Amino acid sequence: MPKILLVDDDVELTSMLIEYIQQEGLEGLAVHNGNDGLREALGGSYDIIVLDVMMPNISGLDLLRRIRKEKNTPVLMLTARGDHVDKIAGLDLGADDYVAKPCTPGELLARIRAILRRTEMRDKEERVQDIQVGSLRLSAANRSVTCEGRTINLTGVEFNVLEVLVRNAGRLVSKQDLSLRALGAQLTPFDRRLDVHVSSIRQKLGRRADGRPWIHTVRGTGYQMIGE
């Protein structure tokens, strides 16, 4: 049974969400401030963490930053509707997805299940072959990346995005295809999740020895990992 940690200071909302989640066959625990959330996130074993951005003690974004230093547990952010700054900041810090509040329990559960499906598919796949493009080496077996002899620390979602691009090096991958394969979801209008992840990957990789970027953007279409 998947186990969910819900960190939100709205006691009434979390009680309703936990009840709904449990009725749908998942196990849930709710805590109501950043300190308790950090303790549970680092000390417990959860399949996914749902974080509200606005909380006492420690904000959701600060909490996500501290979690990502130690764990790659999937994280779903709860943001204020229309607050694009928090959405982009959360994705940039390593969140896997976000839901705007107020949201229905059904919408939240659908996003949770989508993330869990992606994680399960990833874990079940047989990925033992290392992939190399120039000085960029990706190990699918232990989900590690090196570039120009440096270890590149990526979030779980960033690794998924890079893996799709590396496996298709030299070929254009459309944004919609990349989103489906790496994020497990279709892009919607004005959805910048994929752009944020690719931008972060670019910054971490730097440039090739010849000065070219590793990932080329085809405006309005998609991305291409530059081959040899």
N, C-alpha and C positions, 0 to 999 in steps of 0.2 A: 504494500500500500504506500503510494507516494506520500512523503511527509513535507508539509508546507509551514514555513515560519512567516507570520504576518506581523509586521512592525508598523503600528499606526496608533496615534494617541486618541483616536475617536473610538471610545469603548463600545458605544451602541452599534456603530457600523461594523467593527471587527467581530462582535458577537454574532451579528446576522451573517456575516461572510463565513465565519467558522462553521456555523450551523449548516449553512448551504453546502459548503465544501464537504463536510462529513456525510451529508445526505447523498452526495454524489460519489461516495466511495473513497475519499481522500482523507488523510489525517492532517489536522491543522492545530497550530498553537499560536496564540496572539499575545504580544507584549506591547506596552503602550508608551515606551520612551526609548531614546537612543541608547542609553546605558544598558538596559535590559536586552535590547536588540543586539548590541554588540556582543554581550556575553553569550547569548544563545547562538548567534551566527557563528562565532568562533569555537564555542565549546560543544555545540550540538551537532547532530548529523541530519541535515535537511536536503531534500531533493531540489527545492527552490525556495528563495526568499523574496517576499513581497514587501517593499519598502515605501513608506510615505515620505515625500520630500520634506514637508514641514512637521517637525517634531521637537519636543523639549529635549534639553541636555545636549543631544547630538543630532544635527540635521541628517536627513536621509542621504544627502550627497556626501557628507563627511563620513557617515557610517559606511557607505558603499566604498569610499576610498580606502578605509581601514580594512574592510573585508577583503578587497582585492589584493592587498599586500600579502595575504595568507591563504586565501581560498578562491577557487574558480566556480563555486556554487552558482548556478543560474540565478539572476536577480531580475525581478520585474518591478519597475518604479511606478508609484502612484503620483501623478503630477496634477497641478491645478489646470483646469481646462483653459486652453489658449496660451499657457505659459511655455512658449517654445524654448526659452532660455534654459529652464530646468530640464526639459526633454533632451536637448542637445548636450547639456552638461552631464546628465546621467549616462547617456550613450557613450560619451567620450571617456567617462570614468570606468566603463566596462559593464554597464547594464545591458541585459539581453533584449529588453523591450520595455515599453511603458504603456500605461493606461491613464487616460485623463479622468479626473474626478469632477463631478459625481459619475459613478459608473454602476451598472447593474451587476449583481452577483454572477449572472450568466455570462456577461462579457468578460469579467475578470477570470472566471473559470476557463473560458475558451482560450484566453491568452496563456493561462497557466498550462493547460493541456498541450497547446502548440509547442511551448518551450520544452515540456517534458518529452513530447514525441521526438523533437529534434535531438535531445540529449540521449534518449534511448536508441534511436537509429544510429547515432554516432558511436555509442558504446558497443553496439552489436556488430557493426561493420568490421570486417577483417582488414585492418590497415597495418601492414607490416613493411611495406615497401617505402624506402626513402626516395624522395623526389628532389632532383637538383636542376636548377636553372642558373648557369653561370656560377657565381660564388654564393648563391642563395640555396640553402639546403633545408628541406622540410622533412622531418621524421614523423610519419603518421602513426607509428607505433606508440611513441611516448608524447606526441603532440608538442614537439619542440622545433624551434627554428633557429638557424644560424645564418649570418650574412656577413661576408668579408671577415670571417673568423670571429664575429661577435655573436653572443647569445641574444636573441630578440625576444623580449617578454611580451607576449600577446594575450589578450583576453580570450575566452573560449570562442566568442563570436568572431573576433578578428582572425583567429586561427582558421575557423570554418571558411571565412571569406577568402583568405589567402590561399587555402588549400584548393578551392575551386579554381582560382585564377592560375595557380601554379600547374595544376593538372591539365589546364587548357592553355598553357603558355604558347604565345604566338597567334592565338585565336581570340576573336572578339567574343566576350560574354555579355549578353544584354543585361541591363539592370534587373529586369523582371526575372530572368532565369537565375541570375546570381542571388537575388533575394529569396527565391523559392528554394534553391539548393543550400544556401548558407544560413538563411534566417528561418526557413520553413514557413514563410508567409508571403503573400502577394504585396507588392508596393501599392500604396494608395496615393492619390494626388497630394502633392506638397509633403510627402513622406521623405525625410532626409536621413533616415537611419543608416541606410547603406552608404550614402556619401560621407557621413561622419566616421563610420568604421573604416572606409577606404582611406580617408584623410589621415586617420590615426596610424594606420599601417604604413602609409607613405613616410610619415614623420619618423617612425621607428626604424624603418629600413634604411632611410637616407637615399643617396644616389649610387648608381653603379660606378665602377672604377672609371668608366669612360665619360661620366658626367650625366648620362641619361637616367631618367626616372625608371624605377622598376615597373610601375603601373601607369599605363597611358589611358587617358580619358578620351573617349569618343563622344563628344558633346551630344546630349539628348538620346544616346543609344546605349552605351555601356562602358565596360573597362576591358583592357587587354594587358596581360602580363607580357612584357617584352622578352622575347626568347633570345637565343644566342645572337 
